[in-house]
Amino acid sequence: MNIEALHKLFLKHPSVSTDTRRITQDCMFFALKGNSFNGNTFAKEALSKGAKYAIIDDSKYALNANYILVDNVLKTLQNLAKFHRQYLGLKIIALTGSNGKTTTKELINAVLKKNYNTLATDGNLNNHIGVPLTLLSMDNTTEIGIVEMGANHLKEIEFLCSIAQPDYGYITNFGKAHLEGFGSVEGVIKGKSELYDYLKRNEKLIFVNSKDDIQTKQLKGYENTYSFGNSNDQDSNIALVNAQPFVKVTYNNSTIESQLIGRYNFNNIAAAIAFGQYFEVEVTDIVNAIESYLPESNRSQIIKKGSNTIILDAYNANPTSMKAALENFEKQKDIFKIAILGDMFELGTDTQKEHQYIVDLASTMPFIHLILIGETFNITKIVSPKISAFKSFQDFKTNFNFSQLDKATILIKGSRGMALERVLELIE
């Protein structure tokens, strides 16, 4: 079956599932394969649970007309998404970057949905499977699609752009993330800039943070841009007032008091404001959207637990975001500050060096206690008596004296694999 014919079936049954635990009535089940599973073996179960069709790539599982046999299920999903995006012809915004992608995406969505019927990437479904699923969740009522793109190696953003075909794009920043796959910071810049390459090649609009030297350098000579920064010569003039602890900005004679902590969130907020201005959202609506946005999913959340105030930023971490979080935490006026840090993953040969850098940096900061959790942090050189290191979360849970966590402000930050939100369960 060719993509056009498959798309006609999809329009009649516009719900897609790749997981038999999430089957909806009359959906289309795509039998994807992984390193430890073969989706073809679940096709019959998917149909029995209510799926209308099962798209498979192994003929021995094709039992009747409800099984659609293709050469490769993953490629078919991707090609269907690309065809659907072209069929809808809507405006697509693409976002990538080392840090802040998801928060920026959610802020932009909050602003633009004041004027438009928008649909944005759900959570962090931002890879070669998530981007197609995002596109296929859009329909003819969607006016603007906001697609987050993640990558951990070269050519990945290029490939995702070939599917989503964005009309607008923004790169949040270039940092020390996924060094194992990209090889170096230079590799990160090259990989993330594949979004720029696509947009420039197709003469599309690029949003640029004028204060980011790498962005301005990468876009030198390209004129189809929309800039933001703290100066009148930018398309959108936005200024940081303070971040103690919540980020407050000024824009168009209005003060916006967000519920996001950390100076590092200023650029995320500024980008959302710039998108709102470009798409002609009223200033009052932009202000309301930013001020109403509440972070979730372990991203910069402030939680009260007993006598403690917890800054939970445990969704993910890399050296760049860890440094920014620590520097912001250092500036807070609280007296009794404790930082709990978990290992950072996917750093390749730089793993030990980057963890040692974070330890050395944090050692100079006025924290009452610095707690390190993870195999790599555990073997760093510790030069201060205020630092405790634990080789695993279980080691921390078993051996740390939790009575020390009293009337404190606590920063919790680590890579997703460390799942440091579990610390909350241990604090009374």
N, C-alpha and C positions, 0 to 999 in steps of 0.2 A: 504493500500500500504506500503510495507516495504521500508527501507531507500535506499537499493541498487536500487530498481526500481525508487524511487523518484529521486535519484541522476542521473540516466540515462536521466530522463526528464530535470533535471537541466542542464546537459551538453548541451542539445539542446537549452535551454533557460536560459543562465547563467547570469541572472540579477534578483536580489531579491529586493522587496519593502515591507515595513510594513506600508506604509502611502499612502493613496489614493491621496494625494497632490503631490506625487513624483512617479507616475506611468510612466514606460517607456514601449515602445511597446514590446509585447511578454514576459514581465517579469513574475516572479512568485510572487504572492501576498500572504504573510503570515498574516493571520487574528489574530494578537495578541490581548490579552485582557489586560486591565488595571483597576485601581480602579474606573475610571469614564467612561470607554468606552469598547465596545465589538466589536472587529475587524470583527467578523462574519457578523455583520450588514452592513459592508462596502464592502463585497466580490463582490456583484453584481455591485456596482459602480466601483470597481477596474477592473473588466472584461470589463465593458462598456468603460472604458478609455484606454483599450489596453492590459491589462494583459492577458497572455495566460492561466494561471491557478490560482485558488484561493485555498489556503490550509486552511481548516476550521476544527473546532472540534465540530460543532453543526449540526446535521443531517437535521434539518428543513430548513437550508439554502442551502443544496445540491440540486441544480435544474437540473444540467446536468453533462456531462462528464468533463467539465472544472473546476468543483469543486472537490477537492481531500479531502476526509474526513479522519481525523486522530484522535487519542485519545486526543492529547494535542499539540496545534500548537507550543507553545514555545519549548517544549521538542523535537519536530520534527525538528524545526529550528536548535537547538543545536546539535542534532544527525546527521543532514545532514552536518553541518559544520565540525564535527569531522570526518565523513566518507570522506568528500571532502579533508580534510587535509591529511588523510592517503592515499587517492587515488593519490594526487599530489606528496607526498613524498619529499617535498622541505624542506629546512632548515628554522626553525622558531626561531626567537629571541624573548624572552618575557621580558618585562620591568614592574616593579612596584616600589612603593616607596611613601613616604608621600609628597614629593615636587619634582618638576622638571621632572616628568615623560614625559610630552608631549614635552617639549623643548629637552630633551635628545633623545627621539624617533625621533624627526625631524632632529636633528643633526646627529644621526647615519644614518638615511636614506639619508641625504645629502652626507655623506661620502661614504657610500657603493654603492650608485647608480652611482658613478664614474666608478665602475667596473662591477656592476651586475644589472640585472633587478629586482628591489626591489618593494615591496608594503608594505606600513605602514598604521597603524590605521589612519583613517581620523578624524582629530580633537581629541575629547576625547571619541570616541565610544569604551569605555573600560570596559563595564559591561557585564552581562549575555546575553544581546542582541547584544551589539556592537561588542564583540569578535567574535561571530558566523558570523555576517555580514562582518567583516573584512576578515575572512577566506574564506568566499564564494565569495569575490571580487577577490581572487587570481585565476590564471589559470596556464596552463602548460608552459606559458612563464615566470612565476615568478620564480626567482632563490632563493631569500631570502625574507621571510615575517617577518615584524617587528610588534609585537603585544603588545600594551599597555594594562595593566591590572589594573583596579581600584578596590578598595574594601573599604567597611565601616563596615565590620563585619567578624568574624572568619569563616573559611571554604570557603570563596568566591574565594580567589586566588587558593586554592586547586581545586575547581570546574572548574575554568577557565583553569587551567593547564590540567585537564582531557580532555578538548575539544581541546585546541591548541597543546598540547603535544610538548612543546618547546625543542629544542636541545641546546639552549644557554639562559642564563638569567642574569639579572642584577637588583639589587635593588638600587635605587638612594640614599635613606636615610630612616631613621626611625625618625619620628617627631610627634609632638602633633597634629595629624589630625584625624578626625572622632572618637574622644574620646567617643562620645555618643554611638557609635556602638561597638567599641573595648573595652571600659570600662576603659582603662588605657594605658599608654605608653608601658607597658609590653605586653598588648593585641595587640597593633600596631605591635610590634616586632614579636610576635608570628604569627599574621595574615599575615604580609608581607613575613615572612620567610617560609610560605607554598610554595613559589616559590623555595626556596632553598631545601626544603624537597622533592619536586618532582624531581628536577634536580639531587640531590644526590642519590635518590632511583633508578634513571634510569642511573646513571653514566654519566651525561651530564656536559658540561662545564659551569662554573660560572665565570663571570667577577666580580672582587672585587676591590674596592677602598681601597688600603692598609692603608690609613690614617683614615679610618672609623673604630673605635674600635669595634662597634657593629657588623659590617660586618665580621671583622676578627675573632671575638669571635664566631659568629654563624657558621663560616666555619672551625673552628679549627679541624684538623684531616682529612679534605677532601682535596685531592691532585689535583683533576681535576679542577684547577682554572687558571685564566689569570688575573694577577694583574697589576695595574697601580698606580703610585705615583711619588713623587719627590726624587727618589733615583735609583742608578744603579742596585740594586738587584731586581728591579721590572721588569716584562715583558715589560712594556711600561713606560719610564721615561719622565714625563711631569712636567714642573715647571711653577708656576704663576709668571709673571713679575710684573703686577700691574692691578688695576681695577679702573682707574681714567679718565672717568667713565667706559670706555669699557675694557673688560677683554682681557689682552694680555698674551700669554703663549709662552714658548719655548719647542720645541720638535725636536729631531734628528737634531740639529744644525740649525733649522729654527725657526723664530719668527712668531707667528700667531696673528694677530690683528683682533679680532672678533668685531661684531657689537652688542654684548650682554653686558649689564651693570650688575654690581653687582658681588662681590667676590663669591657669592653663585652659580654663573653660571660656575665657574671654573671646578667644578667636572662634570658638564654636558658636557662641552667641552672635558675634559680629557677622559671621558668614550667613547665619539664618536671617539676620536683619537685612543684609545686602540682597539676598534672594527675595525677601519680601518687598524691598524697595523696587527691585527690577521688575517684579511681577505686579507692581502697583497695588499692593496691599496697603490699606489705610494705616497710618502711624498708630492710631489707637488700637487697631487690631493686632499690629506687630507687638506693641507693648503688652497687651493682654495675653497673647500667645506665649511670649517669653516668660512673663511673670507667673503664668499658670502651669508651666511645665515642671513636673516633678520627676527627678531621676529615679530609676529603679534598676532591678537586675544587678545589684551589687556595684553600681556605678555612682561614686561620689554621694552616697546616701549618708545622711546624718541620723543616727539612731540613739535613742536614750535607753540605757539598760542599767537599772539600779541607780547607783550614784554616778555612773560613767556616761560620758558622751562619746559615741563611736563614729568615726568617719570610715565608712565601709567602701573601699575602692578595690574590691577583690575580684572584679570581673576578669582583669588581665593585667599584665605588667611586662615592661621591657625597660632597658636602662634609661631611655629618654623619659618615659612616663613616670618611672620610679623617682628619678632625680627631680622632676617637676613637682611630684606629690610631696616629697620631703622638703623641698625649698618652700613650698606653700605652707606646709605644716609648721615649719620653723618660724614663719612670719606671724602665725597666730598668737594672740596675746595670752592664751592659757598658760598657767604656771606649771601644772603637773601634766606633762605630755609624755605619752608612751607610744612608740612605733613598733608594730608587729609586721615584719616583712617575710614574704615567702619567696622561694626560688623563682628565677626568671628562666623560661625555657626557650628553645630554638635559637640559641646564640652561637652554636658551633664552636669553633676554636677560640672564640672570645669569651666563652662562658666564665672561666675562672677570673679572668681579668676584669670583666664587667661587674661581677659580684663583689670582688675586692674593692673596686672603685666605689660602689654604693656603701659598703661597710665603712670605708675611710671617710667618705663624705658625711654619713650619718654620725660618725664618731665626733665630728667637730660641732655638731648641732646641740642646742641646749635641751635635750630630752632627758627625762629622769631615767628612762629605761629603754633600751633597744633590744627587741627580741627577734632573733633570726630563726627561720624554720625551713629546713630542706637540706638535702645532701650536699649541695654546693655551698650554700651559706655556712654550713656546719664546718667546712674545712678552710674557710677563709682565716686570715691572720687577724686576730682580735686584739686591739690595742687599748681597750678601755674597760674598766671594771663594771661599767653600766650596761655592758652588752652580754646577753645570754644567747647561746646557740643550741639548737636542737636538730638532730638529724632527720626527724620526721614529725608529722603532726601528732602521731601517737606518743612519741617521745616527749613532745611539748605537753600534751594532755596529761601524761602520767607524772611528769617531774616538775612542772612549773608551779610555783606558789601563787595561786590566783588571788590570794588575799591582798597582793600588791596592787591589784587593779581596783582601786577605790578612789572615788572622786577625781578621776583622771579623764583627760581627753585622749582618745586612743585612735591612732591611724592604723588601719589594716589594709595591706596591699601585697598582692602576689599574683603570679600567673594563674590562669584558669585551672590548670591541672592541680594546683595546690589546694583549691577549694577552701580558702581561708575564712569564708563566711561561717564555717563550722565553729570558729572561735566564739561567735555570738552565743552558742549553746552553753559555753563554759563560763560565761560571765554572769554573775548573779545581779 
